[in-house]
Amino acid sequence: MEKKKVSKKNWIPVISFVGFLFIKTSIVGYFSSNYIIHFQLSENLKIENNSKALKFLLNPPAAIYRKYYFFDVQNSVEVLNGKKPILIEKGPYTYRVEWHRKIENFFEKDKLNYSQSTKIYFEPSLSKGNQSDVITFLNIPATGMINKKKMETMAVFIMEHFDTELFIKRTIKELISGYDDPLMELAKKNNGKFSIVKNNGTEWQRYVIDTGFIDPLNIGKVFSWNGLKKLNYWNSEKANQISGTDGTFYPPYLNRSSIIESYSPEMCRSYGLEYLRDNEINGVKTYDFHFPSDLFSASKLEQEGFCDGKCLGNGVLNISSCYGGVSGFISQPHFLNADEKFIQSINGLEPNKEIHDFLIHFEPTTGVPVAGNVRLQINFYLEPNQDIDLLKNIQPVLLPVIWFDEEIKLDLQTTEELSKVAFYVRLVTIIPVSMVSTGILLILVSSFFLLRNSRNQLNNKNAKKKIYLAEEARLFTNEQN
């Protein structure tokens, strides 16, 4: 029995139907898959008992190292006589950092109360120099006493009594771990010791943060720090707000227009990071975020209430109000993004964005920081004072004393897990797009065949009409003859 030949005409509606089916399936699949992924991600991000997020908070799967760079004053005597300071950067002196966190309690479903302490351990193999290195360093306790105007008369007497110097020689270990200081003992602070590292090994921070239970976009958001829901250091409500996260967790689903907010106890304020570039770290595609170049701009600081009176200039933040009145300033290392006048007033500074920028690499879907470098510099403002012999001839200068680079890198296992999550998310996006493209192609193909068949039918009809007309003309001619 002869098989029936299937006409192309019969395949055209089938191809169109398959095309429409591809498009419909891909749209439904995209939204359903996207919902499932978002749901699973939200569930995994919640901080609750025995969750991965809680383990991440208590024991971050990351290597954390803090690198200290000290400025060694080469001409301390000349500085006292009005000369420009000459500084040599020493370091890095690298310390392994351990976070110790203790959960106090969960409450109101979406709130978690925890305390934190930090302990550092010297790593000689990662350092350029030894803890026994001696440098000439600013006498910060003396500077603090001088800055307290109410104690100025007493400061003169005390400094003369203790034969106080403005610049002192100390080892790196003494500056990090602490050394006996008569002014600290007199003030009955810190057991009579001074150190650059604040509260090493002691519990001094207490956070209440959002667990992400109600809204995963709020995970890690700070409700209070050390019992404070807002600060009292600054001159406006906005400046005193504690906004953003605790720096462990960040909101998921980042995009290039996101502003990522965190609270920094070291800076005594909240701050925002902005998008810099796309990147890839250990196989994980990241969005890199960094300090905006105008974060410490004078006009912005004054407008937002971060200046008590007038700011010194662009690129520096006065933190005296939260450090007991000591004339301290935070900036980026080597005065990156600061006024040129600060750099020119010192010999030995070379700002470089590649090594001095505050930068964090985020996996954008989860908001997890894959790696980062938290870089800040501590400076003290010195100015002439005719009542204190040490300061009579000194030139006004914002003197850098130290900058640090806290480097964080997730371990390989966690990085691989993030890479898998990112791959599945991309797959959910790519497959529906491919199916939609295939569906559109099928519809275009069927439309082409339909159009061609219609044109062929029209041509055949016209040809038949021409033949009929020719035949009619021929018959008419024959009749006339």
C-alpha positions in Angstrom: 0.0 0.0 0.0 1.4 3.4 -1.0 2.1 5.8 1.9 0.6 9.2 1.8 3.1 12.0 1.3 2.8 14.6 4.0 2.5 18.1 2.6 4.8 20.9 3.9 1.6 22.9 4.2 0.5 20.5 7.0 3.8 21.1 8.9 3.5 24.9 9.1 0.9 25.1 11.9 2.8 22.4 13.8 6.0 24.4 13.7 4.2 27.6 14.8 2.5 25.7 17.6 5.9 24.3 18.8 7.4 27.8 18.6 4.6 29.3 20.8 4.9 26.3 23.2 8.6 27.0 23.6 8.0 30.7 24.4 5.2 29.9 26.8 7.2 27.1 28.6 10.3 29.3 28.9 8.4 32.2 30.4 6.6 29.9 32.9 9.9 28.1 33.6 11.8 31.3 34.1 9.4 32.7 36.7 8.9 29.4 38.5 12.6 28.6 38.6 13.5 32.1 39.6 10.9 31.9 42.5 12.3 28.5 43.7 15.9 29.8 43.6 15.0 33.0 45.5 13.0 31.0 48.0 15.9 28.6 48.6 18.4 31.4 48.8 16.2 33.3 51.3 15.8 30.2 53.4 19.6 29.6 53.5 20.3 33.3 54.4 18.2 33.3 57.5 20.1 33.4 60.7 18.6 30.8 63.0 19.6 28.0 65.3 21.8 25.4 63.4 21.6 27.3 60.2 24.6 27.8 57.8 24.2 31.6 58.2 24.6 31.3 62.0 27.7 29.2 61.5 29.0 31.8 59.1 28.4 34.5 61.7 30.1 32.6 64.5 33.0 31.2 62.5 33.5 32.9 59.2 35.0 30.5 56.6 37.7 33.0 55.7 41.3 33.9 56.3 41.5 37.3 57.9 44.8 39.2 58.2 45.4 42.7 59.4 48.5 44.4 58.0 49.9 47.4 59.9 52.0 50.1 58.2 53.7 52.5 60.6 55.1 55.9 59.7 58.6 56.3 61.2 59.4 60.0 61.8 63.0 60.6 60.5 63.4 64.2 61.6 61.5 64.6 64.9 63.8 67.4 66.3 63.5 69.4 63.1 59.7 69.0 63.1 59.7 70.6 66.6 61.6 73.5 65.0 59.0 74.1 62.3 60.3 71.8 59.5 58.2 69.5 57.3 58.0 65.9 58.7 59.9 63.3 56.8 58.2 59.9 57.1 59.3 56.4 56.1 56.6 53.7 55.9 57.5 50.5 57.8 55.7 47.3 57.3 53.6 45.4 56.7 53.5 43.9 60.1 50.9 41.2 59.6 48.7 39.7 62.2 46.2 36.8 61.9 42.8 37.9 63.1 40.4 35.7 65.0 36.8 36.9 65.7 35.2 35.5 68.8 31.4 35.9 68.9 28.9 34.8 71.4 25.2 34.5 70.8 23.2 36.2 73.6 19.7 35.5 72.4 17.2 35.5 69.6 14.1 37.6 70.1 11.1 39.0 68.1 11.8 36.4 65.4 13.9 38.8 63.3 16.4 40.0 65.9 19.7 38.5 67.2 21.9 39.8 70.0 25.6 38.9 69.9 28.8 40.1 71.5 32.2 40.2 69.8 35.9 40.3 70.6 38.9 40.2 68.3 42.3 38.6 68.9 45.4 39.1 66.7 48.5 36.9 66.4 51.7 38.0 64.7 52.7 36.2 61.5 56.5 36.7 60.9 56.4 34.9 57.5 53.9 37.4 56.1 55.6 40.4 57.6 58.3 42.8 56.4 60.1 43.3 59.6 60.0 42.1 63.2 58.1 43.1 66.3 61.4 44.2 67.8 61.8 46.9 65.2 62.2 50.4 66.8 60.5 53.5 65.3 60.1 57.1 66.2 56.4 57.6 66.8 54.0 60.4 67.9 53.4 60.4 71.7 49.6 60.0 71.4 48.7 60.1 75.1 50.6 63.5 75.3 48.8 64.7 72.2 45.5 63.7 73.7 46.2 65.7 76.9 47.3 68.8 74.9 44.1 68.6 72.9 41.9 68.8 75.9 41.5 72.6 76.3 40.1 72.3 79.8 43.3 70.6 81.0 45.7 72.9 79.1 47.3 74.5 82.2 47.5 71.2 84.0 48.9 69.6 80.9 51.9 72.0 80.9 52.7 71.2 84.5 52.3 67.4 84.0 54.3 67.2 80.8 57.1 69.2 82.4 57.0 67.0 85.5 57.3 63.8 83.5 59.8 65.3 81.1 57.4 64.4 78.3 58.5 64.2 74.6 56.3 64.8 71.6 58.0 62.0 69.7 59.1 58.7 71.3 61.0 55.6 70.3 59.0 52.4 70.7 59.1 48.8 69.3 56.3 47.6 67.1 55.3 45.1 69.7 55.0 47.8 72.4 52.8 49.9 70.1 50.6 46.9 69.2 50.5 45.1 72.6 50.8 48.1 74.9 53.5 49.9 76.9 53.5 51.6 80.3 52.8 55.3 80.0 52.8 57.8 83.0 50.0 59.9 81.5 47.8 56.8 81.0 48.5 55.8 84.6 47.7 59.3 85.8 44.4 59.2 83.9 43.7 55.7 85.4 43.0 54.3 81.9 43.8 50.9 80.4 45.8 49.9 83.5 48.3 52.6 82.8 49.1 51.2 79.3 48.8 52.7 75.8 48.4 50.6 72.6 47.4 51.3 69.0 45.1 48.2 69.0 41.9 48.9 70.9 40.6 46.2 73.3 42.7 43.3 71.8 41.1 40.1 73.1 38.5 41.8 75.2 34.8 41.9 74.6 33.8 45.4 73.7 31.2 45.2 71.0 27.6 44.1 71.3 25.3 44.1 68.3 21.6 43.5 67.7 21.1 42.7 64.1 18.3 41.5 61.7 18.2 37.8 61.1 16.6 38.1 57.7 13.7 36.0 59.0 11.0 38.4 57.7 12.9 40.0 54.8 16.2 38.5 53.5 17.2 42.0 52.1 17.6 43.1 55.7 20.0 40.4 56.9 22.7 41.7 59.1 21.1 45.2 59.4 22.1 46.8 62.7 19.3 47.7 65.2 21.7 48.7 67.9 25.4 48.8 68.8 26.6 48.7 72.4 23.1 49.5 73.4 22.8 52.6 71.2 20.1 52.8 68.5 21.7 56.1 67.4 25.0 57.8 68.0 25.7 61.1 69.9 29.0 62.1 68.3 27.8 64.2 65.5 25.7 67.4 64.8 22.7 65.9 62.9 20.2 63.1 63.2 21.3 61.8 59.8 25.0 61.6 60.9 24.1 59.9 64.1 22.0 57.2 62.5 23.3 53.6 62.7 22.4 52.3 59.3 23.5 49.3 57.2 24.8 46.0 58.3 27.4 44.8 60.8 30.0 44.0 58.0 29.5 40.3 58.2 26.3 40.0 56.1 25.2 42.1 53.2 21.9 42.2 51.3 21.5 39.7 48.4 20.6 40.5 44.8 23.1 43.3 44.3 23.2 45.4 41.1 25.6 47.9 39.8 23.5 50.8 41.1 23.3 49.5 44.6 24.7 51.5 47.6 25.9 49.1 50.2 25.7 50.5 53.8 27.6 49.3 56.9 28.3 50.6 60.3 32.0 51.0 61.3 32.9 51.4 65.0 36.4 52.5 64.0 35.0 55.4 61.9 32.3 56.1 64.5 29.7 56.3 61.7 27.9 54.4 58.9 29.1 54.6 55.4 28.2 53.5 51.9 30.1 51.7 49.2 29.5 52.2 45.5 30.0 50.0 42.4 33.5 50.1 40.8 33.7 47.3 38.3 33.0 43.7 37.4 35.6 41.2 38.4 36.3 37.5 39.0 37.9 36.1 42.1 38.9 32.4 42.2 36.3 31.6 39.5 33.5 33.6 41.1 32.2 36.5 39.1 32.0 39.5 41.4 30.9 43.1 41.7 33.6 45.2 43.3 32.4 48.0 45.6 34.6 50.7 47.1 34.6 54.1 49.0 33.1 56.9 46.9 35.9 59.4 46.2 33.8 62.1 47.9 33.0 60.1 51.0 35.1 62.5 53.1 34.6 65.6 51.0 34.4 68.7 53.3 31.2 70.1 51.8 29.5 66.8 52.1 30.7 66.2 55.7 29.6 69.8 56.7 26.2 69.3 55.0 25.6 66.0 56.7 26.7 67.1 60.1 30.0 65.4 60.5 32.0 68.6 61.2 32.1 70.4 64.5 32.5 73.9 63.0 34.7 73.7 59.9 36.3 70.7 58.4 40.1 70.7 57.8 39.6 69.9 54.1 38.6 67.2 51.7 39.4 63.6 52.3 39.7 63.5 56.2 37.1 62.8 58.9 37.5 64.4 62.4 36.8 61.6 64.9 37.8 63.6 68.0 34.2 63.6 69.3 34.1 59.8 69.7 37.7 59.4 70.9 37.6 61.4 74.1 38.5 64.8 72.5 41.9 63.6 71.0 42.4 65.5 67.7 42.3 62.3 65.6 41.3 62.0 62.0 40.4 59.1 59.7 41.4 59.1 56.1 42.3 56.7 53.3 46.0 55.6 53.3 48.5 58.2 52.1 45.6 60.7 51.9 44.1 59.0 48.8 41.2 61.2 47.5 42.2 64.0 49.9 43.3 67.6 49.3 46.8 68.0 47.9 47.8 70.2 50.8 47.8 67.2 53.2 50.2 65.3 50.9 52.5 68.3 50.3 52.8 69.0 54.0 54.6 65.7 54.5 57.6 64.1 52.8 57.1 60.4 52.1 53.5 60.0 51.0 52.5 58.5 47.6 48.7 57.7 47.3 48.0 54.8 45.0 44.4 53.7 44.3 45.5 50.1 43.6 47.0 49.5 47.0 45.2 52.1 49.2 41.5 51.9 48.1 38.9 50.5 50.4 37.6 47.6 48.3 35.2 44.6 48.7 34.4 41.9 46.1 30.8 40.7 46.3 29.1 37.7 44.7 26.1 39.7 43.6 23.3 37.1 43.9 24.0 36.1 47.5 25.7 39.4 48.6 28.5 37.4 50.2 31.9 39.1 50.2 34.3 36.8 48.5 37.3 38.9 49.4 38.1 42.5 50.5 40.6 45.0 51.8 39.4 47.4 54.5 42.0 50.1 54.4 42.1 53.2 56.7 44.7 55.6 58.1 44.9 57.3 61.5 46.2 60.8 61.7 46.6 63.5 64.4 46.5 67.2 64.0 49.4 69.2 65.5 49.4 73.0 65.7 51.6 75.5 67.5 50.8 76.3 71.1 52.8 79.1 72.8 52.0 77.8 76.3 53.7 74.4 75.6 57.4 74.5 74.8 57.3 71.4 72.6 54.7 73.0 70.3 55.9 76.7 70.2 57.6 76.4 66.8 55.8 73.5 65.2 54.0 74.1 61.9 50.3 73.1 61.6 50.2 69.6 60.1 47.9 66.6 59.9 50.4 63.8 60.8 49.8 60.2 59.7 50.9 57.7 62.3 49.6 54.3 61.0 47.4 52.8 58.3 46.0 49.2 58.2 44.8 46.8 55.6 42.4 44.2 56.9 42.4 41.5 54.2 39.6 39.0 54.0 39.5 35.9 51.7 36.8 33.2 51.8 38.2 29.6 51.9 38.2 27.5 48.7 35.2 25.3 49.7 32.9 28.2 50.3 34.1 29.9 47.1 33.3 26.8 45.1 29.8 26.7 46.7 29.2 30.3 45.7 30.5 29.5 42.2 27.9 26.7 41.9 25.1 29.0 43.1 26.0 31.6 40.6 26.2 29.0 37.8 22.7 27.7 38.6 21.3 31.3 38.6 22.9 32.0 35.3 21.5 28.7 33.9 18.0 29.7 35.0 18.4 32.9 33.0 20.2 31.4 29.9 17.8 28.4 29.3 14.6 30.4 29.0 16.3 33.0 26.8 17.5 30.1 24.5 14.0 28.6 24.5 12.4 32.0 23.6 15.0 32.5 20.8 14.2 29.0 19.5 10.5 29.6 19.7 10.8 32.9 17.8 13.0 31.2 15.2 10.4 28.4 14.7 7.6 31.0 14.3 9.7 32.9 11.8 10.4 29.7 9.8 6.7 28.8 9.7 5.8 32.3 8.7 8.3 32.1 5.9 6.9 28.9 4.6 3.4 30.2 5.0 4.2 33.4 3.1 6.0 31.4 0.4 3.1 29.0 0.0 0.7 31.9 -0.2 2.8 33.5 -2.9 3.1 30.3 -4.9 -0.7 29.8 -4.7 -1.2 33.4 -5.9 1.3 32.9 -8.7 -0.4 29.6 -9.8 -3.7 31.3 -9.8 -2.4 34.2 -11.9 -0.8 31.8 -14.3 -4.0 29.8 -14.7 -5.9 33.1 -15.3 -3.4 34.1 -18.0 -3.8 30.7 -19.7 -7.6 31.0 -19.5 -7.5 34.5 -21.0 -5.1 33.4 -23.8 -7.3 30.5 -24.6 -10.4 32.8 -24.7 -8.5 35.2 -27.0 -7.5 32.4 -29.3 -11.1 31.1 -29.6 -12.4 34.6 -30.3 -9.8 35.0 -33.1 -10.8 31.7 -34.6 -14.4 32.7 -34.7 -13.7 35.9 -36.5 -11.8 34.1 -39.1 
